[in-house]
Amino acid sequence: NVERAVTREARGLMGGDIEIRLSRPMSEKGEAVLRSLADRSIAVLHISELVGMAAVTTGKPTLQTQIVELKAVEPGYPFYGNLQLEPARPLMELLSSSACPTLHASRTTHHETCYGAIVQQSLLIRLGLSVGDQFKVGEATFIITGVLRKEPDRVAGPFNLGPRVMISREGLAAAELIKPGSRVRERYLL
């Protein structure tokens, strides 16, 4: 029964038909192969996963922090499976930089480095935040635009370093977290 269930749900568990995982950046040769696949109408999504630190100023001189598991995604994520968000709006709309000025412009100080973020409920509880509040990861400010209820390609395991924070790849670039020596898991879904 387990084997049949896994076979039936394999696409949703991986998020695609094929998954390529790397613990380092893709080589130029590998990127050429991915481009050739895209030229043959095979859709490719790039996802980066890493551990980061979310920081919130509480209004006092102290800073409240929480280790988080960041996941940076591209438009079209996921290929398969059910991504459940609250509110039920398009993912990239919730992760875009346009979420900042329209949500709470008065709370945001750096519009050019602000992006939307979807977070697990546990982050809200641990940091005493709610949808519409902001936090920093690296050099970027993020506005919480929704709550992540279900993520299709995240297998529940006994060990998680922190709550999931889902951001756009543009948000990850603005955070400036990926540097030589950074521990990043690169995934390509086909």
N, C-alpha and C positions, 0 to 999 in steps of 0.2 A: 504493500500500500504506500509506504514511504517513497519507494522508488518511482512508482507511477505518479505520485503527487509532485515529486521533484521534477520529473521529466515534463509533466504538464505545465509546471510553473517556472521552468528554467529561464525562459525569456524575461519574465518579470523579475526574477531574482537577480539576473545579471543586468537588466535594463536594456539589453540589445541581443542580437544574434551571436555576435562575437565580441569578446572583451580582450583588449591588450592592456597589460599592466606593466608599469615601469617604476623604478625607484629613482630614476634620473631623467633628465630631459631627453626627448626623442632625438635620435641622430638625424643628420641631414638626409641620409639614405632612407631612413624610416619615414621621414616626413614626405619624401618623394613618393614612396609607396602609398602613403595615405592620400596624397594629392591624386595619384593615378586611380585610386579607388573612387574618389569623388568625381573624377572625370568620367567614370563608368557608371555614374548615377547611384553609387553606394553611399548612403548617408553616414557621416562620421561625426561623433560628438566627443569633445575633449572635456574631461573632468579632472580637476586637481583636488586632492584631499590632503590636509595637513592639520597639525595642532597649532592653535594660536591662543592668544590671551585677550579676552574681552575686558575692557575697562570702562567704568562708569564713574563720573564725578558726582558725588553725593551732595554737592553744594558746600561741603566742608573742605578743608585742605586735604583730607584723606581721599584715597582712590580705592574703589571697590573693584576687585578683579575676579575673573573666573576663567579657568582653562576651558577651551571649546574645541570641538572638532569641526573645522571649516570644510565646506564643500563648495567649490566654485564650478558653476555649470554654464553651459551655452544654451542659446535658444533651441528648442526641440526636445530638451530633456524632459522626461525619459522617453525612449523609443517604445518601451513596453512597461506594463505594470501601472499601478494606480498611485499617483501622487495626490495625497489629500492635504489641502491647505485650508486654513481658516483666516480670512474669508476665501471663498471659492472663486478666485479670480485668476487670470492667466499668470503663470509663474514669472515670466520675464517682465510683466507689468509691475509686479510686486518687487522685483529685484532692481529695477532701473533707477538711474540717478534722478529721473523726473519725479520719483516718489517723495523726495525730500522737500522741495519747496511747496508742494501741494498739501502735504500732510501737516507739518508743523513748522512753517518757515521761521517762526519766532524762536524756536529752540535750536535751530541749525545755524552754526556759525561759519562753516566752510562748505558752501554749496558746491564748489567745484570738485570736492573730494567726498561727497556724500552719496550713498547708495542705499537702496532698500535691502533688507535682510529678513529671511524667514527663520524663525528660531523654534526650538523645542520648548514646550511648556516649562520644563525643568529649569531652563535659563531664566525665564521670567520670575519663577519662584525664588531661585537662589540669589538673584540680584535685586529683587523687588521691583521689577520693571513691568511695563504693559505695552501693548501695541501702541505705536506712536512715539515711544521713548527712543532715545538715541544712546549709542555706545561707540567706543572706538576699538578698532583692531588695527594694530600697526599705525600707519600714517593716515588711515581713512576713517571717516565717521559714517556710521550706518544707522538708519532709522528702522525700527522694527515695524514691518508692514503686515506681518501675519504670523501664524503659528503653524508649524509643521506637525501634522497629525500622523501621516504615514508616508514612508519613503520606500519605494519598491525595491531598490537595489542595495538596501542596507540590511544585512543579515544580523538579527539580534544575537549578540554574543555575551559572554559573562563579563567581558572587560571593555569598558568605554572610558576614555579619558575625560570626557565632559559632554555637555549637551551639544547637539548638532546645530550649526549655524550655516544656512545655505545662502550663498551670495553669487553674484554674477562674476564672470571671469574679469570684467572690467573693474569691479570692486576689489578683486584680489590684486590686480595690478596696482591699483591706487594705494592699497595697504602696504605695498613694498615689502612683503614678507619673504619673497623668494629671492634668496641670495646664495652665493656659494656656501655649501655646507647645510642648507636647509633640508629638512626631511620632508619631502613631498612625494605622495603617491600619485603618479600620473596614470589616468585611465582613458582609453579610447574605446568608445562603444561604436560598433558597426551594425 
